[in-house]
Amino acid sequence: MTPLLRAAVVPMLGLALVACSGGGSDEHAIENTFRDFFAAFEDGDEDALAGLLSERCEDRQRTALRAIVSFESRLTGDVEFDVTGVEIRDLTETTAEAMPVGTYRFDDDEGSLSSEADEFAALVKEDDGWKLADCNILFGF
């Protein structure tokens, strides 16, 4: 390819990639919501967890505290989450259903963050970003 042709084609390819990316920023933001969600459990940080719950949830702070206490009561040692992506369906400007992709490890127990029952979490986009709209936080690990 000649330098002149390359100078004309490369910017056009860049524009095509941007045009085709669509909800990429929402997907990234939703993935970060899950990363922050699992980090809150790793750290036992109910304030961080409460900040990830939608305003639709009643008493987000109490819900987060109960979830952290319940989660910690099931542990016998260290926990590690590795969110490598997110599977999203039914994405609109303000709502989505998503399932984290990745792994967890509790001592010698390892598994997938993805639900075998295809249970997607409901998310809503609020003023300060994507939040979990499923207020009843339960774990099936």
N, C-alpha and C positions, 0 to 999 in steps of 0.2 A: 504494500500500500504506500503510495507516495505521501510525503509529509503534508502536502496541501489537502489531499483526500482525508488523511488521518485527522487533520485539524478540523475538518467539517463533520466527520462521522462521530468522533468521540463525544463531543457535546450533545449530539442528537441521541446517542445511546444513553447518556446520562439523563437526559430529559425523559426518555422512554422508561427508564428504570424508576424514576420518581413518579411518573404517571401511573405505572403498574403497581406500585407498592401499596396503594390504597390505605388500609387501616394499620399499616406497620407501626405507627407511633402509638396507637391504642393497644396493639398487641404487645409492644414492648412495655407500656405502662401497666398492663394487666399482669404480665410476667413479673414485673417489679413488685406489684402488690403481693403476689404469691411469695416472692423471695422475702419480702419484709414480714409477711405473715409467719412463715416458718422460722425466720430469724427471731421473731418475738417469742416463739415457743422455746427455741434453743436458749435464749437469754432469760426466759422467765419474766419477760417485760410486759406486764398487763397494760401499761399506759400505751406502749407502741401498738399492741394488739387492739386496744379500744379505738385507737386512731384509724385503724383499717376497717372498722365496721361502719356500715351505712348509718346515716342519721335516722333511718327507718327503724333501726333496732332500739328497743327500749333499754334504757340504762346500760349503755355500751361498756362503761367501766366495770360494772358488776358482772356482766356477761363475760368480759375478758378475764377478770380475776377468777371466776369459777372455772373457765376453760383451762387456764394455766394451772390452777390447783389440781383439777381433775387429771390433766395431762401428766403433771409431775408425780402424782400418786401412782401412776402406772409404770413409772421408770424405775429401773434398778441401777442405772449408771448413766454414762454419757449418751447424748443424742446428737445426731448430725443429719441435716437435710441438705440435699443437693438438687436444687431446681434447675433443670437444664432447658426448660421450655414450657410452653403452655399450649393446650389444645383449646381452641375457641370455636364456638358455634353461636348462631343467632346474634351476631354483633350488630348493634345499631349505634347511633350517636350517643345514646345514654344508657344502654343496657347490653349485657352480654352474659353468656353462660360459658364457663371455662373450667378446665381441669389441669392441674399442674402436671408436668412431665418431669420425672427425676426419680431420685431414690432417697430412702431414709435408712439410718442405721442406729439401732439401740444396742449397745454392746455387741453381741454376736448375732443379733437378729437384723436382717436386711430385707428390704422389699421396695416395691414401687410406690410412688406417690399417686399414681393413676389408679382410679377405682376400677375394680373388675366389673362392677355393676354399672359402669358408665354414668356415675353420678356426677353431674357437672354442678359447680357452684354458681349461684346467681350473683352478678355484680352490677352495680349502678355507678354511673359517672356523676359525681357531685362536684361542687365548686373547686375542691382541692384535690380531685383525682378519682381514680377508680377505687370503689369500696366494696367490701363483701356485703351482700344483702341477705345472705343466709345467716340469721342471727343465732341459730341453735348450733353451736360449734361442737361437733362430736367427732371422735377419731375411731377408725376401724383398724388401726395398726396392730 
